[in-house]
């Protein structure tokens, strides 16, 4: 990683945050798709999302020199700061996720109906609020990359989380035998397939619009268009990895080909990790800017 405070823990934070938001989005969609009776895609998925949200906050705190800063942000009153808003958004996601899990466990359909929009909105905010973050010096992390078109930036972040969430649920469900019904596996495969296409589309949009970061060591688009480690990671994992995962999902179809599904999910997670690592390389020196 470049000089400065960033390392793998920051990339891991972005990935885990994306997985958490993607998982909660998927359980909401599963409820709309008639899969709300599935324990794994209702309260189980909600608890997974909550756990990953807490883990993302812990990972973020661990990457700072002063981990207690997370608690400071929650108690800080300046809601004009996107760092403060981000801390509250993470807390809100954990809360609504717990409420969803409770409602699903006790069978309160009316509460699930009330929570549908809040859970979806908070999950979307968790995925893409990094778009609006600025560091104190005026340079920006993700926000600078997508400042020229925040709609593309939001699409990048949401699709990244959606892919990571679907891949994580697929691997977890298959590993623990929590997806005994073909309909559930098919739902997650289709979600992963759509998320991969959406993320590739948003990456192409970002590349075509030449979105670069105004920082001396930050020019993601230039780096991934030239030879070097960043280029190999981008084309090899983010692009080719995603395309191979899509091909594996197409080969699996609606059948019982678990090997192709597992391989596709692993490739999708690797692609999401590679994108998170590249994203971190565009972050300025202020740790808060990548939240």
N, C-alpha and C positions, 0 to 999 in steps of 0.2 A: 504494500500500500504506500501512497505518497507520504512525505514527511508530514507530521502533524499528529493530532490526537486520534485520527481514525484508524480503525483496524477491522478485523473480522467481526468483532462484537457489534459494530455499528451496522454492518451488512446483515448480520443475523437479526438485529432488531427490526430492520425494515422488512425482512422476510417473515419473521414471526408475526409482526403487526399485520402484514398482508394476509397471512394464513388465518389469523383470528377473525379479521373482518370478512374474508371470503367464506369461512365456515358459517358465520352467522347469516350472511346473505343467502347461503345455500339452504339453511334450515327454513328460512322464510319462504323461499321458492318451493321447497319440498312440501311445505304446508299447503301452498296454493295448488300444487300438482297432485294432491290427494295422497301424499306420503306421510302425512302428519301422524299416522298411527305407528309408524316405525320408531322404535325407541332410539335407535342410533341417529336417525335424522330429525329427532325432536329434542327431547331433554338431553340425550347423550351428546349430540352435536353442540347444543347450547353450553353444556359444561366444558366441552373441549374448547369452544371459543372463549369462554371466560378464563379458563386456565392459561390459554395462550396469550390472552390480553395481559394478564398479570405477569406472565413470563416476559412479554415484550417490554413492559415497564421495568422489570428487574434487569433485563439485558441492557436497556438504555441507561439505567442508573449505574450499572456496573462499568459502562464505558466512560463515565464521567469521573473526574478527580474527586468530586464531592457528590456521592450518590444521594445524600439527603436532599439534594436540590429538587428532586421529584416532589417530595413533601412540601418543600418551600413553594413550588409552583402552584400546588393545589390550594395553598393558603394565601397566595398573592392575589391582590384585588384588581390588578391591571388587566382587564379583559380585552384591551386593545392589542395585547400581545398574543401572537399565535402560539407561542410556547405555552402560555398559561391556558389558552383555549384547548390546545392539544392535550395537556394533562387532564383537563376536565372531560374531554371527549373520551379518552381512554377509561377514565373512571365511570363515565356514563355507559360505555359499552359493557363493562363488567357488570354493572347494575342491571341493565335491561336483559343481558344474557342470563343472569341468575333468575330474574323474574320469569323469563321464558321457560327455563328449565323447571321451575317450580310449577308453573301453570300446566306444562305438559305432563309432569309427574302426577299431579292430582286430577288431571282431566278437565281443567277449567277452559273450555273452548272459548267462552266469552272474553276471558283475559288474554288468551292467545290472539284473538281477533283485535283487541285493543292495542296489543303490543306489536302487531305486524308492521305498521308504518314507523313507529319509533325505533324498532330494532333495525329495520332496513336503512333508515336515515342515519342512525348513529354508526352503523357499519360502513356506509358509504363515506361518511365524514372521517371515520378512523382511517380508511384506506387512502383518502386523498387530501387530508388537511395539510400534509407536508408541502403541498403545492404553494401554500400561502406564507410559508415561514421565511423570515429574514433574520440574518445575524446582525448584531449591533453595529458592525463596521459598514453595513450597507450592502456587502456582497451577499448573495443568496445561495442556498444549496439547491434543492429540488425546485424551489420557487424561481430561481434564476433560469434554470434550464427550461422551464415551461412558461416563463413570464410572457413570452411573445404569443402564446396561445394556451391559456389555462384550461380550456376545454380538452385539448389534446393531453395536457398533463394529467388532468383528472382521469381521462380514459386510460392512460398508461398505468396509473396507480391502482385504479379499480380492477382493471383486467389482470394486472399482476397479482393482486390479492385473490381474485376469483380463481385463477389458475392454481395458485399455491394451495388455496383452501380445498378445491376439488381433488387435487392430487393427494393432499394429506388425508382427507376423509377416505378416499379410495384405498390407500395403503393401510390406514388404520383399520378400516372395516374388514378388508380382506385378511389382514394379519390376525385379527381377533375373532374372525367368523361372525362379524356383526352385520353382514350383508347377505343373509341367506336367500333373500328374494331377488330374482332376476331383475324385477322392475327397479329396485333400489340401485343395483349396480349399473343398470342402463341409464338411470337418471344422472348418476355421478359421471359416467363416461361421457354422456352428451354434454354435461356442464363443462367438463374438462376440455372437450373438443371445441366447444364454442368459446371458452375463455382463451384458449391458445390462439384461435383465429383472431379474436378481438385484440389480444395483446400484440400479435404480429402486425395487425393493421395499424394500431396506434404507434408502434415503433416506426413503421414505414412513414406515417404522417409526420412524426417528429423529425425523422431524417430528411424528408423532402423539404420541410420548412426550415431546416438548418438551425435548429434551436441550440445555441451554445451558451455556456456560462461565462459572464464577464469577470473572470478571475484568472490570475496569472498562471495557475497550474490546472485550470479547469476548462477543458474544451472537449466534452465527451464525443460530440459528433466528429470532430477532427481525429480524435484518438482512434475511434473505431473504424474510420475510413482508411487508416494508414496501417502499415505493418507494425507488429509489436504484440505484446501480451494482451493488451486491451482488445485489439482487433481479433486475435485468435479466440479470445473468450466470447466476444460478441457474436462473430459469425459461426463459431463452432458450437457454442452452447445455446445462446439466446435464439439464434435463427435456425441453424441446422437441427439443433436438439429439439426445438419446438416442432419443426416440420416432420422429423422422424416420429415424434410422439403422436402427431396427428395421423400419420400413416399407420402406426401401430393400432390406434383406436379404430381407424377405418377397417383394418384387417380383422380386428376382434369383432366388429359389428355388434349384433345383438346376441351373439352366441355365448358359450361358456369358456372362451379362450382367456383364462386367467393370466397366463404368461405374458401375452401381448399387453393386457391391461396394466399389469404390474410394471412392465418395462416402460410403458408410456407414462405412467404416473411418476416413476423415478426420474425419467428424462425431463418431465415437466417441472419437477422440483429443482433439478439441477439447473434448468434454464432460468427459473425464478431466482435461484441463488446467484447465478452469474449476473443477472440483471441488477440485483440488489448490490452486488460488489461493484459493478460499474457505476451505479448511482452514487455510492459512497465516495467514489473517486472524484465526483463533481462537488463534494461538500466543502465549504469554506472552513476556516480554522475554528469556528465557534461550534462546540458540541451541540448546543441547543438547536442549531439550524436544520438538523436532519431528523428531528423528532417525527 
